[in-house]
């Protein structure tokens, strides 16, 4: 093993000055990072929240919906439900916000 590698491995890592007393996690992190300086971040302006999706199309329970399609196979009912959900989601995404 080269001497420089051996020296690097055997030397202890540099220690930062530890404040005395019990500190919470934020204070301990701040104490370790403080010697390197800080950063002032510019916060982006807040935007209004988007309109929540309308789930009124899901008012009937899934069991009620399935009962109305008892003559269809379960796979066909699942495909129909998936199609309806996709259509509602696309409509919700394309409607302009109020």
C-alpha positions, 0 to 999 in steps of 0.5 A: 500500500502506498505511503500516502494512502496509508497516511490518509487511512491512519489520520483521523478525520478533521473535527469541527468544534463541538458546542457544549450541552445537549443540542437537538438535531437542527442545532447539531447540523447547524454547528457542523455546517456553520464554519463553511458559511451559509446560503441565502435562497430566493423563495419562488412566489406562491401560486394559487392551488388548482381546482380539486378534481370532481369525483361526483361521478364516483358517487355510486359504489362499485357494487351498485355499478357492477349490479347494473351490469350483471349480464356482462363479464367482470372483465368487460365491466372492469374495462368499461369502468377504466374507460369511464375513469379515463374520460373523467380524468381527461375532462378534469384536466382539460377544463379551465380553472375558475 
